[in-house]
Amino acid sequence: EIYFGEHKATNAFFINSQFINVTTPPGVPGPVTVSALNPDGGEGELENAYLYKDPLEVHSVTPDSGHAVGGEPVTIMGDGFVPGVKVLFDDRLALDVSVISGTELSCVTPGGPVGLVSVRVVIPGEIVAALPAAYRYFAAPEILSVWPPNGPTIGGTEIQITGRYFSEDMDVTLGGKTIALQSVDHSGKSAVVITPG
């Protein structure tokens, strides 16, 4: 008899004194000891010999942040991904979900609330795996004022922009031209740029 933890394996097929085929019994995620009990009373075991895994796992989301308006492509790594999978950011369904392999899928983020949200993957049979606080939504920049409101056409004018949700990696344009971002204050409410020539 072969046991996985406290549960007896089924369909045991003896091959020789070193090998036996069995079907694993149900178990809970985690390592278990495998033990063998011979008809003559002899016993043997190997600790942590077998690892029960969840049928579905989510390991990472890349990138792990994006605009609250959504529309950001992301890659999710895990295990157990199959066609028909659904992805939810908080309680909102992701778009364009594509299973690349059993361990990788891609999707496009839905819109969401500013802050951290959990990412859940659901496969047919309503099997769910979640990664808490896996993705951070940040708000799209809002411009409230620009000072000075005008300047010479030769460019080189320093402009202060006030608003909300500014970041150091944002792109700033003026009349369709990209302008140099000089600084963003720590509150994300003020930025300094230089007008192009």
Disulfide bonds with the S-S distance in Angstrom:
none
